[in-house]
């Protein structure tokens, strides 16, 4: 069971880097949204972030905290999996 948990933990860590990249590109004001790298980041992260946005709408209509919630969920899941090893 430990090898499976190790693989899941690795995938969670990789996904957290993808989420970080998504957060960082959102700070670049003139970034082309049709850039292939940007499109890939959106396609990979949107299936996780969209349900979070449905549960927690943007604060004040503009501040989207879905990435923060996703990071927190990944952290909690990682901690639970680590404790199972």
N, C-alpha and C positions, 0 to 999 in steps of 0.2 A: 504494500500500500504506500510505502514511503516514496518509491520512484514516481508514482502517479501524482502524489502531492507535490513533489519537487518540480515536476513538469508544469503543473497548474500554477505554482508559485512563480515560476519563470515566465509563463504567459501573462500573469497578472502584472509582473514587473515591466515586461515589454509594453503591455497595453497602457500602463501608467506613463511611460515615456511618450507614447503616441498622444495621449491626452495632454501631456505637457507641451508637445509640439503644437497641438491644436490651440492651446491657450496662448502660446507665444505668437503664433501667426495672427491671432485675432487683434494683437496690439499694433500690427503693421497697417497703417492707414491706407496706403495706396497699393496694396497687394492685389494682384489680378486673381479674382475668384475662379477664373477658368484655367488657371495654371494646373497642370496635371498632378503635381505634388499636393497642392491644396485640395483638389478634388478627391484624391485618395484619402487624405486625412479626414475630410468630411464624411466620406463613405464609410470609413472604418469606425468613426466615433459616433456618428449620428444615431445608429441603432441603440446605443446605450444612453445617450444624452436626451433623446426625444422623450422617452417615457418619464425620465426625471423631470423634464420641463413640464410635462402634463401634471405631475404631482405637485411641483413647486414652481409656480409661474415666476417670471422675472420680477425682481424687487423694484418697485417704483416704475415699472414698465420698461426699464432699460438694463438693469443689472442682472445678468444671467449667472446664477450660482450653481448651475447643473454640473459643471466640471468639478467644482469643489466637493459637491455631494458624491460624485463618482469617485474622486480620489479617496474620500473618507470611506466609502463602501469597499473599495479595493483594499484599503488599509485594514479594515475590520476583517474582511474575508481572509486576507493574508495572515493575520494574527490567529484566527481560528484554525486555519490549516496548519500553521507552524506548531500550534499547541497539540495538534493531533499526531505529529511525527514522533 
